[in-house]
Amino acid sequence: LKRIIIVGGGYAGTALARVLDDVAEIRLVEPRDRFVHNVAAIRAVTDPSLLKYMQVPYDHLLRRGSIVQDRVIAMDEKGVRLEGGVEIAGDIIVAATGSTYAKPFKPGLSVAPFDDDCRAAHAQLLSSKRIAIVGAGPVGVELAGEILSAFPDKQVTLISDAPVLLAGFSPKLSARLAEQLQVLGVTLRLGERVESLAALDRPFPGPLRIAGETLDADIVFPAIGARPTSPPMADALLAPSGRLKVDPWLRAAGGHTVFALGDAAETGDPMTTAGVVRQKQWLAKTLKAMLEGRAVEDLPPYKPWSVHLMVTPLGSKAGASLLPLFGRGLVVGPRITASLKGKDLFIPRCHQGLGYPAPVFQRSA
Ligand SMILES: Cc1cc2nc3c(=O)[nH]c(=O)nc-3n(C[C@H](O)[C@H](O)[C@H](O)COP(=O)(O)OP(=O)(O)OC[C@H]3O[C@@H](n4cnc5c(N)ncnc54)[C@H](O)[C@@H]3O)c2cc1C
């Protein structure tokens, strides 16, 4: 059996490891001791009872392969070196080192502080009347909706220097979400730039300065986007974004055995699990064909989504989504968005993907 080393056990690494477990000898290297379903972290800030459903052990993920709990500090065409000093040789290496996000939305390399960070943000939210969110990408928009769905009496201001919500997806999606946020009572300040942020990586107390004015806020959530975690490879192989540059077959430039997917790879998809699912399906098929002796260049190259899937709930009942259908994409409203994600935040699917049964869970509020 060929040896495949997967670096990073997030959404991309775990999904790929599981589908290749029967056809190769898999070693998945991941420093965290369990998987964290960060997709549900936005609602966990309004409802920390969700936290117990957001962490899943890795022990049921693979039947044959193994999980190595460590951090890769160097990798090349032949294998990886671990922080603990051990070297592991492989025939195929896959970089899936993902990205980080401001607290409390994604854990760091150790999971332990994650629950406390979410609970602390929840406590700050409860004691705050005026909330400012900086950044109107998927996390900022969803957070504004979650806060007002759970606490309709709060005052929420969503600020972005972009002129629309979720810039770059679809004008119709932006408009549908703006309408619903305004109905919920969110004040939108689009096309405006915050003069300086006290922190980019965690919530902090206000006020904020915007265009020479002071905006009073008891708490400010920075939500200005994910930062890729560069795979530990030569700088020349990385794009300016820090994502690994890849060729049309998702291989690190100039090489034949290092592949990459997910947030850490410059695939042409945005940093979403929707992109991860498409890349994982393509890469699994390609690596299986390669293991059967086919040359990668004879196989169809990866094509990113031409229209990006974006599902944006605003609480469990509202929201809007862009589905990659009919060429230019189809925008749908609250009912479909709630059934796709708003009701269960993909929690059941996450557990099943790690080999556990779907939990029965209920919101506390
Ligand atoms: C709050 C929030 C909500 C989101 N909601 C959605 C959503 O609803 N839908 C959607 O499509 N996308 C959503 N996203 C985006 C989604 O989380 C990312 O696209 C996804 O995490 C990417 O998966 P990944 O496996 O590439 O990276 P990650 O999930 O970041 O996983 C990377 C893994 O690599 C490990 N790692 C890093 N460096 C090393 C190393 N040197 N050695 C070994 N391991 C390493 C990390 O510990 C981590 O476990 C959301 C993001 C956030 C922050």
The ligand as an SDF file (V2000), in Angstrom:
LIG
                    3D

 53 58  0  0  0  0  0  0  0  0999 V2000
  -17.0020   30.9190   12.5860 C   0  0  0  0  0  0  0  0  0  0  0  0
  -16.8500   30.3020   11.2410 C   0  0  0  0  0  0  0  0  0  0  0  0
  -17.9550   29.7560   10.5980 C   0  0  0  0  0  0  0  0  0  0  0  0
  -17.8210   29.1820    9.3350 C   0  0  0  0  0  0  0  0  0  0  0  0
  -18.9320   28.6740    8.7220 N   0  0  0  0  0  0  0  0  0  0  0  0
  -18.8250   28.1370    7.4940 C   0  0  0  0  0  0  0  0  0  0  0  0
  -19.9740   27.6070    6.8330 C   0  0  0  0  0  0  0  0  0  0  0  0
  -21.0800   27.6320    7.3620 O   0  0  0  0  0  0  0  0  0  0  0  0
  -19.8320   27.0850    5.6040 N   0  0  0  0  0  0  0  0  0  0  0  0
  -18.6160   27.0610    4.9720 C   0  0  0  0  0  0  0  0  0  0  0  0
  -18.5460   26.5870    3.8320 O   0  0  0  0  0  0  0  0  0  0  0  0
  -17.4900   27.5130    5.5810 N   0  0  0  0  0  0  0  0  0  0  0  0
  -17.5750   28.0570    6.8200 C   0  0  0  0  0  0  0  0  0  0  0  0
  -16.4460   28.5360    7.4520 N   0  0  0  0  0  0  0  0  0  0  0  0
  -15.1370   28.3470    6.8150 C   0  0  0  0  0  0  0  0  0  0  0  0
  -14.5590   26.9900    7.2090 C   0  0  0  0  0  0  0  0  0  0  0  0
  -14.4270   26.8900    8.6110 O   0  0  0  0  0  0  0  0  0  0  0  0
  -13.1990   26.7830    6.5690 C   0  0  0  0  0  0  0  0  0  0  0  0
  -13.3240   26.9050    5.1850 O   0  0  0  0  0  0  0  0  0  0  0  0
  -12.6720   25.4020    6.9380 C   0  0  0  0  0  0  0  0  0  0  0  0
  -12.2960   25.3880    8.2990 O   0  0  0  0  0  0  0  0  0  0  0  0
  -11.4940   25.0000    6.0620 C   0  0  0  0  0  0  0  0  0  0  0  0
  -11.1390   23.6870    6.3450 O   0  0  0  0  0  0  0  0  0  0  0  0
   -9.6040   23.2210    6.3010 P   0  0  0  0  0  0  0  0  0  0  0  0
   -9.6080   21.7820    6.6280 O   0  0  0  0  0  0  0  0  0  0  0  0
   -8.9790   23.7020    5.0470 O   0  0  0  0  0  0  0  0  0  0  0  0
   -8.9070   24.0560    7.4620 O   0  0  0  0  0  0  0  0  0  0  0  0
   -9.1310   24.0340    9.0530 P   0  0  0  0  0  0  0  0  0  0  0  0
  -10.5190   23.6480    9.3800 O   0  0  0  0  0  0  0  0  0  0  0  0
   -8.6030   25.3410    9.5150 O   0  0  0  0  0  0  0  0  0  0  0  0
   -8.1910   22.8620    9.5560 O   0  0  0  0  0  0  0  0  0  0  0  0
   -6.7960   22.9450    9.4750 C   0  0  0  0  0  0  0  0  0  0  0  0
   -6.1990   21.9680   10.4690 C   0  0  0  0  0  0  0  0  0  0  0  0
   -4.8060   21.9170   10.2590 O   0  0  0  0  0  0  0  0  0  0  0  0
   -4.1490   21.8440   11.5090 C   0  0  0  0  0  0  0  0  0  0  0  0
   -2.7840   22.3580   11.3150 N   0  0  0  0  0  0  0  0  0  0  0  0
   -2.3870   23.6280   11.0800 C   0  0  0  0  0  0  0  0  0  0  0  0
   -1.0460   23.6990   10.9700 N   0  0  0  0  0  0  0  0  0  0  0  0
   -0.5950   22.4380   11.1150 C   0  0  0  0  0  0  0  0  0  0  0  0
    0.7040   21.8480   11.1010 C   0  0  0  0  0  0  0  0  0  0  0  0
    1.8030   22.5910   10.9030 N   0  0  0  0  0  0  0  0  0  0  0  0
    0.8130   20.5200   11.3080 N   0  0  0  0  0  0  0  0  0  0  0  0
   -0.2910   19.7500   11.4950 C   0  0  0  0  0  0  0  0  0  0  0  0
   -1.5450   20.2570   11.5140 N   0  0  0  0  0  0  0  0  0  0  0  0
   -1.6880   21.5750   11.3270 C   0  0  0  0  0  0  0  0  0  0  0  0
   -5.0180   22.7160   12.4280 C   0  0  0  0  0  0  0  0  0  0  0  0
   -4.8320   22.3800   13.7970 O   0  0  0  0  0  0  0  0  0  0  0  0
   -6.4210   22.3760   11.9230 C   0  0  0  0  0  0  0  0  0  0  0  0
   -7.0060   21.3130   12.6330 O   0  0  0  0  0  0  0  0  0  0  0  0
  -16.5580   29.1400    8.7010 C   0  0  0  0  0  0  0  0  0  0  0  0
  -15.4290   29.6860    9.3450 C   0  0  0  0  0  0  0  0  0  0  0  0
  -15.5800   30.2680   10.6070 C   0  0  0  0  0  0  0  0  0  0  0  0
  -14.3750   30.8680   11.2880 C   0  0  0  0  0  0  0  0  0  0  0  0
  1  2  1  0
  2  3  1  0
  2 52  2  0
  3  4  2  0
  4  5  1  0
  4 50  1  0
  5  6  2  0
  6  7  1  0
  6 13  1  0
  7  8  2  0
  7  9  1  0
  9 10  1  0
 10 11  2  0
 10 12  1  0
 12 13  2  0
 13 14  1  0
 14 15  1  0
 14 50  1  0
 15 16  1  0
 16 17  1  0
 16 18  1  0
 18 19  1  0
 18 20  1  0
 20 21  1  0
 20 22  1  0
 22 23  1  0
 23 24  1  0
 24 25  2  0
 24 26  1  0
 24 27  1  0
 27 28  1  0
 28 29  2  0
 28 30  1  0
 28 31  1  0
 31 32  1  0
 32 33  1  0
 33 34  1  0
 33 48  1  0
 34 35  1  0
 35 36  1  0
 35 46  1  0
 36 37  1  0
 36 45  1  0
 37 38  2  0
 38 39  1  0
 39 40  1  0
 39 45  2  0
 40 41  1  0
 40 42  2  0
 42 43  1  0
 43 44  2  0
 44 45  1  0
 46 47  1  0
 46 48  1  0
 48 49  1  0
 50 51  2  0
 51 52  1  0
 52 53  1  0
M  END
$$$$
